[in-house]
Amino acid sequence: MIRYLTKKDIPSYQKLITIVWQETYPGIVNQNFLDNLTKTEQERIEYNTKIFNESEKDTLVLEINNNIVGFIRFGQSEDQNYPNTGEIFALYILSKYQKQGYGKQLVSS
């Protein structure tokens, strides 16, 4: 199921970010940074919960068996040369669910 992110999703959303970074970037990003993502997760949950605005429809989540396994965050382009253009800011999918067409589904939703 693909649906908009809700406030109650924020803990799962932040956990997903941690896991995807740790799956994707070892050997590319400083390992200390990757290890600290778990330590800062609760801070990120609290911050994102505090600033969450239900009316902002800028993040879709991919939910399988009641678990968030991916998301896409999008909005108006931040490049002032393209004022009427959209932009994908983030597309995250757990490695277990990659290469199954879910990214295409998120992009086309």
C-alpha positions as CSV (number, residue, x, y, z in Angstrom):
1,M,0.0,0.0,0.0
2,I,1.2,3.5,-0.8
3,R,-0.2,6.3,1.3
4,Y,0.8,9.7,2.8
5,L,3.0,9.8,5.9
6,T,1.2,10.4,9.2
7,K,2.5,11.6,12.5
8,K,2.1,8.1,14.0
9,D,4.5,6.9,11.3
10,I,7.4,9.0,12.3
11,P,9.2,6.4,14.6
12,S,9.1,3.8,11.8
13,Y,10.0,6.4,9.2
14,Q,13.1,7.5,11.2
15,K,14.1,3.8,11.8
16,L,13.9,3.2,8.1
17,I,16.2,6.1,7.4
18,T,18.7,4.7,9.8
19,I,18.6,1.2,8.4
20,V,18.8,2.3,4.7
21,W,21.8,4.5,5.4
22,Q,23.5,1.7,7.3
23,E,22.7,-0.8,4.5
24,T,23.8,1.5,1.7
25,Y,26.8,3.5,2.8
26,P,29.3,1.4,4.7
27,G,32.7,2.1,3.2
28,I,31.4,5.2,1.5
29,V,30.3,7.3,4.5
30,N,32.3,7.5,7.8
31,Q,31.4,4.5,9.9
32,N,31.2,6.6,13.1
33,F,28.5,8.7,11.4
34,L,26.6,5.5,10.4
35,D,26.9,4.1,13.9
36,N,25.6,7.4,15.5
37,L,22.4,7.3,13.4
38,T,21.0,4.8,15.8
39,K,22.0,6.9,18.8
40,T,20.4,10.1,17.3
41,E,17.2,8.3,16.2
42,Q,15.1,9.2,19.2
43,E,16.2,12.9,18.8
44,R,15.1,12.8,15.2
45,I,11.8,11.2,16.1
46,E,11.1,13.9,18.7
47,Y,12.1,16.7,16.4
48,N,10.1,15.4,13.4
49,T,7.0,14.7,15.6
50,K,7.2,18.3,16.9
51,I,7.4,19.9,13.5
52,F,5.1,17.5,11.6
53,N,2.3,19.2,9.7
54,E,-0.4,16.8,8.7
55,S,-1.5,19.2,5.9
56,E,1.9,18.9,4.1
57,K,1.5,16.1,1.6
58,D,5.1,15.8,0.7
59,T,5.9,12.2,1.7
60,L,4.4,8.9,0.6
61,V,5.2,5.7,2.4
62,L,5.3,2.1,1.1
63,E,3.7,-0.2,3.6
64,I,3.9,-4.0,3.3
65,N,2.3,-6.2,6.0
66,N,1.7,-3.1,8.2
67,N,5.4,-2.2,8.1
68,I,6.9,0.9,6.4
69,V,9.6,-0.4,4.1
70,G,10.1,2.6,1.9
71,F,9.2,6.2,1.2
72,I,9.5,9.1,-1.3
73,R,9.7,12.7,-0.3
74,F,9.0,15.3,-3.0
75,G,8.1,18.9,-3.5
76,Q,8.6,22.0,-5.6
77,S,12.1,22.3,-7.0
78,E,14.5,24.3,-4.8
79,D,16.4,25.4,-8.0
80,Q,15.2,28.9,-8.8
81,N,16.0,28.3,-12.5
82,Y,13.1,25.9,-12.5
83,P,10.3,27.5,-10.5
84,N,7.4,25.4,-11.8
85,T,9.2,22.0,-11.5
86,G,8.9,19.2,-9.0
87,E,11.8,17.5,-7.4
88,I,12.3,14.2,-5.6
89,F,14.3,14.9,-2.4
90,A,14.6,11.3,-1.1
91,L,13.7,7.8,-2.2
92,Y,14.4,5.1,0.4
93,I,13.6,1.4,0.2
94,L,14.9,-1.3,2.5
95,S,17.3,-3.5,0.6
96,K,15.1,-6.6,1.0
97,Y,12.4,-4.8,-1.1
98,Q,14.6,-3.3,-3.7
99,K,14.6,-4.4,-7.4
100,Q,10.9,-5.4,-7.1
101,G,9.4,-2.3,-8.8
102,Y,8.4,-0.5,-5.6
103,G,10.6,2.5,-6.4
104,K,8.8,2.9,-9.7
105,Q,5.4,2.7,-7.9
106,L,6.5,5.4,-5.5
107,V,7.7,7.7,-8.2
108,S,4.5,7.2,-10.3
109,S,2.1,7.7,-7.3
